[in-house]
Amino acid sequence: MKTSFEIFPLILCGGSGTRLWPLSRKSYPKQFVPLIGEHSLYQQCAGRMAGTRGSVSFASPTILTGSDFRFVVTEQLHAIGIEPGPVLIEPEGRNTAPAVLAAALYIAKTSPEALLLVAPSDHVLPDADAFAEAVAQGADAAERGELVSFGITPDRPETGYGYLQLAENGDAGGARKLERFVEKPDLANAERMVADGAYLWNAGIFLFAAKDIIAAFELHAPGLMNAVREAVDLGEPDLGFFRLAPEPWADVEDISIDYAVMEKAGNLSAVPFRGQWSDLGSWSAVREQSAIDANGVAVSGPATAIDCKNSLLRSENPDQELVGLGLNGIVAIAMPDAVLVADASRTQDVKLAVKSLAAKGAKQAEALPVDYRPWGHFETLVLDDRFQVKRIVVKPGASLSLQSHHHRSEHWIVVRGTAKVTVNESVTLVTENESVYIPLGAVHRMENPGKVDMVLIEVQTGSYLGEDDIIRYEDVYARGQGAKG
């Protein structure tokens, strides 16, 4: 095996945010949330693929995400001292096969031999050094032209994961020949495969040379090639990001890389990983990764368990106490605007709750009470027929767009920091405990010229208070008319 490898991480940041509702939602899915530890799952993912670990040297990560999260992915990396590489923006989610192919084509323009390490952004892998050692084993095979999967040595029969079947004549260590991919089994088959010893859980992590995965797509999924290649070739830089062209991308099939390529290819290897791993695919999985007391209970935030067993109690509001009394096998998650109480055996079905809420038009199905923007965030404190009160936080140096509204006027009251406020031709500094009035139709902008977060209370009054009531004149974030914030 070579003594050193350069690896190009490719982090996939999509997802619908349904499996860990109500904490994770479409507007802010689980990879951006600090579910386990102080950093988000995305930050943890990037952190274990940064710098040099053992014989592996990681390049700056390539990120593939949607337009709504383009500023979140860079901001969260900067917060932990990691400089991102290319950030590719999908016009809309099309599953893992088009995403990986687009990134491979983009990178291959300058580095066709690059070894791409494809990783979901929302998994837990606490032992970064052990993971790097597994990557080194996989890199040795990838440099020989193999398409490498990483599998988790199973410790129980699990029906929620796909499996990898290793070739019977494989070596005991390093990358082993991969016989086939196995779909999620029923319990009887899961028990048989675990007892057999030749099966691994499919972790959805892959390693291959850019040129080799492109060749595999050309051979096994030629129908994807033209549209994805055109989306890359016609893509355009945008504020430091790279937007894939939307017209050809609209014709791209929604399909996973497993179905499109990996299940058909012959040059497959797998690296068994024996360290701790979880895809955090349910609240039960979150409980298993949390600190659990002698009764099997995990608590987070202002939560109290009294005579409870085998349960998870989690409150995300510092002003909201969650108390469980005499619970057994229950998951209770409290958010300011929604509460989930579920039997622990049904946590894989949380997406049904999201579907039910969406069907009746409940905003909690997809949106969090805190609305994140490139410049900061806001939350609605009071909403009535003709008025709304918001708490707005603007990051240092950030600026909202120059805009006006058809249907509402606004009062801004600064409660922390200093705001630079433009109202028509007037530009003023508004400090703590001072306010400014924005008449209906006035062209206005809010900026934070300071070095700390600026916080203000906004009172809106008018006949329509929707976020799409906006005429945008200038915007440093290049958003279009009607875009929020």
N, C-alpha and C positions, 0 to 999 in steps of 0.2 A: 504494500500500500504506500502511496506517496506520503511524504512527510508534511505537506501543506496543501490546502485547497482554498481558492477564492470562490465564495458563494454569493450569488445575487438573490436576496430574499424578494419574494413577490407576495405581498399581503393582500388577501381578498377581504374587502370591507363592505359586503352587501348585507342582505338579510332583511326579513320583514318584521322582526321584533315581536313575534307572537308567542314564542315558547315560554318566555319569562315575564309575560304580562302580569301585573300592571307596571312593574318597574321598567321593563323594556317595551318600547312601542315603535311603530313604524317611523315616527318622527325622530327617535333617538334610541336605536337598538342596543342590545346588551353589550356589544363589544366596546362601547364608549362609557360604560358604567363601571365604577369600582365595586364589583360584586364580591370579589375575594381579595382582601388586602386594600392598600391605599391607592393603588393605580388601577386604571381601567384594564380590561382584558386585552384591548388593542395595544396599550402601552406595554403591558407585560409581554405580549407577543413580539413587539419590536425590540424590546430590551434583551430578550434571549437570542436575538439574531442581530446583535450589534457588536462591533469591535472584533477582537480575536479571542477565541476560546479553543485552547488546545491546538490542534492542527488545522483549525478552520478560521479563516478570516472572512468576515462578512462585509460586503459592500453596503452602501446606503440603500435602504429598502425601496423598491418600486411598490407603489400603492395603487390599487384599482378600487374605485368607489363610485358612488353616485354624486350628482351635482349638489344635493342638499348637504352632503357631509364633507365637501372638498376643503372647507376651512377648518373643520373639526379635526380631520386627520393630521393636518400640518401643525395645528396649534397644540394638540396633545403630544406630538413627537417633540416639538420644541420645548415643551414643559419638562421633559425628561432628558434634554440635552442631546437628542438625536436629530441629525439633519436628514430629511427625507430625500430620496432620489426622485425619479419621475412620478408624478401623480396623474394617473389616467382616469378620465371621467367617462363613465358609461352614460349614454343618453337615457337608457332604461335597463333594468336588470334582465339578463339573459342566461343566468346560471353559470356554472364554473367553466364549461368548455369554451364558449366564446371569450370569456374573460381571460383565461389562460392563453388562448391562442393570440388574442390582441396584444397582450403583454409580451409574449414571445416574439411576435413579428416586430414590435416596436424596439425591443432590445437587440434583436438579431440584425437590425440595420447597422449597428455599430459593433456588436459583440456576438456574432453567431455561435461562438464556442462557449459562451457564458453558461455556467451551471445555475439553473433557476430552482430555488427552493420555494415551492408553493405552499402557503400555510393559511388556513382560516384565521381570522383575527380574534376569535372568541373562545379559544380553547385554553385550558389550564395545563401547564407543564412546569411544575415547580423546580425541577432539577435541570437548569439550563446547561450545565456542564455535561451531564449524561446525554442530553439531547444533542449537543454539539458533537459528541463522540459518535452517536448514531448517524448524524449527518456526514461525518467524515467517512464512515463505512459505506454510506450510500453514494458519496461522491466518487469513490473509487470505482464503483460499478457504473455510475453515470458517465464517467469519462471513457468507458468502454462501449458506450452507445446504449446502455440499458435505460429503461424508464422505471424509476425506482419509486415504490410506495413504502410508507412507514406504517407498520402495524403494531398494535398494543397487545402484549401477552395477556390473554384474558384470565381473570381471577374468578369468574362466575359465568354461568350461561346467561347471555344477554340477547334479548330479542329486538332491542332498539338500534343495534348497529349492524352494518354489513361486515362480512368477514373476508379475509385473504387466506387462500389455501396455499401453503408452501409445498414445493416439490419434495417428494419423499427422499430423494437422493441429495438434498441440500446439505451444505456444510453446517457445522454446529454454530459458527460465529460469523459476523459480518453480514453482508447482503446475501440473501439466498434466492434461488430461482423461484419465481412465483407461478404457481400452476393456474390459478383462476381467481376471479372475484366471485363472491357468494352474496346473494341478496339477503336482506334481513330475514332470519329464519324463525320458525315457530319454536316453542320451548323445547320440544323433543329433539329437534335437529341441533339447537344451540347446545343442549347438554351433550349430545353425541360429539359435536365438534370440539368442545372444550376437553372432553375425555380423550379424544384422539391425539391432541397435542400438536397437530400440524396446521392449526388455524390461528389467525390473529384477528383482532378487531381492526377494521379499516378506519384509520385516523383521518383520512382525507388530506394527508400531507404528502407531497410528491417532490421528486428531484430528478431533473434531466437537463441535458444541454438544450439550448434554445433551438439549434438546428435539428436536433433529433425529435423534439416534440412537434415541430412544424412538419417534418417529414411524416410523422405518424398521423397527423391530421390530414395531410395530402393523400395518404394511403387509405385511411379508415373513415374519414369524415370529409370527403372532398366537397360536399354540399355547403360546408361552413366557410371554406377557404375564400371564395371570391368576395362575399359580402364583408367578412371580417377584415380581409386585406384592404378592401376599398375604404372601410371605416377608418383604418389606421392611416392609409395613404392620403386620405382627404381630411384627416383630423387637423385641428389647429391649436396652437398655443393660446392660452388665455390666463393672464395674471399669474404666470408661473406654473399653471396646470396644462394638461394636454387633453383636449376634448375630442373624443372619437366622433366621426361624422355621423349625424343622426339618421340621414336618409338610408344609406346602406345598412346601418345597424338595425333599422326597423325590420329588415328582411331576415335577420339572423335567427336561427332556431334556438329555442329555449331548451337546453340540454346539458346534462352534467358531463364532466370529463370522463367519469367512469363509463357511462353509456357510450359516449362518442368515440373514445379511443382506447382506454385502458382495458376494457373487457374484450377487445378485439385484437390487441397487439400480442406479438410473440416474444418480443425482447423485454420481458418484465422481470424485475427483481423486487424483493421486499426486505426491509431491515426490521427485525424484531426489536421493539423498544420495551424494556422491562421496568421503566420508571413510572411514576405516577402520572396519570393523564385523565382528563375529562373534557368532554365537549360542552358541559353545562347545558345539556339539552332539556332540562326540566328543573323545577324547584327541588325535587328530591335529590337531584345531582348536586345542587347548590348546598343543600344540607349536608351531604356526604363530604363536601370539601370545606365545610365550616368547622369551627371549634364546637364539639359536641360534648355535653356533660354526661355523667354516669347514667342518666335516664334516656340518652339518645336525643336530647333536645338541644337545638341551636337557636340562639337569640341574637338579634342585631338591632341596633338603635334603641330607642326608648321602649323596650318590650320586656315583659315579665311573664315567666312561666311558673305556675303554681300547680303542683301535683300533675305535671304533664309528662308524657312519654313519647319518644319517637316522632317529634314534631319540629317544625320550623316556624318561628315567630319573628317577623321582620317589620319594623316601622321605619319609614323614610322621612318622617316629619318630626323634627325635634320638639314640637309642641303637641304631639299626638301620642298618648300612651296606649300601647297595645298590650292587653292582659289576656293570657290564656289560663283557663281554670279547668283542670281535670281532662285535658285533651290527650288523645292517643292517636297517632298516625294522622295528624292534621298539619296542613300548610296554611299559614295566615300571613298575608302580605298587605300592609296598610300604606297607601299613598294618600296625599292630601285630597285627591279627587276620586279615588277608587280603592276598593278593598277586595282582595281575593281570599276566600276561605274554601279549601279543597281537601278532600281525602287524599292522603299522600300517594295512594295507589292510582289516582287519576290525574297526576300532574302532567302526564304526556298529552292530556286532552285539553290543556288550557287554551289552545288555539280555538276550541269550540266556543269558549266564552267570548273571545275576540270576534269571532264570526257572528255570534248572536248580538253583540253590542253594535257591530257595524250594520247589521240588518235593520236595527231600529234607529239608526242615525246618531248613536251616542258618540260624542267627540272623544270620549275616553278610549274608544277602540284603537285609535291610532295616534292621538296627540297627547303629549304630556302637559301638565299645567304650566311648566316652564318652557318657554319657546326660545330655542337657541338661534342666534344669528351670527354672521361673521364678526360683527362689532361687539357682541356681548349676549345678553339675554333679557327677557322680560317675563313677567307673570301677571295675570289678571287677578286683582284683589277683590273687586266688586264689579258686577255686570248687571245692568238693569235695562229697561226699555230704551231710554234716551241718554244714558251716561255710563261710563266705564272708568274704573280706576286701575292703573297699572303701576307696578314697581319695575323700573328700567335700570339695568346695569350696563354701563358702557366701559369697555376696556381702555387702558391708557393708550393714547394716540389714535384711538379708533373714531370713526365718524359715520353717522347715518347719512343716507342719501339726501341731496337737495330735492325737496318734494313739496307738494301741496295736496289738499283734500277737497273734495266736492261737498261733503256732507257733514263735516264735523269741525269744531274748533277745539283747542287744547290749552290747558294750563299746565306749566311745568314748574315743579317745586324741587329745588336741589336740596338733598338731605346729606350728601357726602361728596366731597371734592368740589371741582369747579367745572362748569359747562361753558363752552363757547357756543353762543346761540346766534344764528342768522335768521332774521325775520325781514323779508323783502330786502331793502337796501341797508338795514341796520345790523351791525355785528356787535354784540356785547358779551361780557363775561358775567356769568351768574354764579354766585358762590353759595355756600351752605346757608339755608334758611332764607334764601331769596327766591323769587318766582318770576315767571315771564308768561305773557298771554300770546297765543298764536291764533289770530282770527281765522275764520273760515275762508279758504281760498288763498291765504298768504303763503308765499314761497319761503320755506324754512329749512333749517338744518341744525342738528345737534352734534357737537364734537366734544371729545375729552382731551384737553391739551395737557393734562397733568400726568403724573407718574403712578397714580393709584386708581383703582376703580372709581368711577363717578356714578352715584346713585341718585335717581330722582323719582318723584311720584308724578305721574301724568294723569290728569283728569280730562277725559274726553266728553263732550256733549254734542248731540246732533241727532239727525234723523236716521243715520246709518253709521255703524261703528265697525264694519268689517275691515279686515286687514287688506283687502283688495281695493279699498277706496284710496288710491294713491296715484298721483301723476309724478313721475320721476324725471328730474332734469339732469342731475349729475350723480354718479355713483362710483366710488372707488372699487366696488366689488362687481361691477359690470353686470348688474341684474337688470332685467327688462321691466317694462311697464306692468304694473299690477303685482309684481313680486313683493313679498312681505318684507317689512322693515326698511 
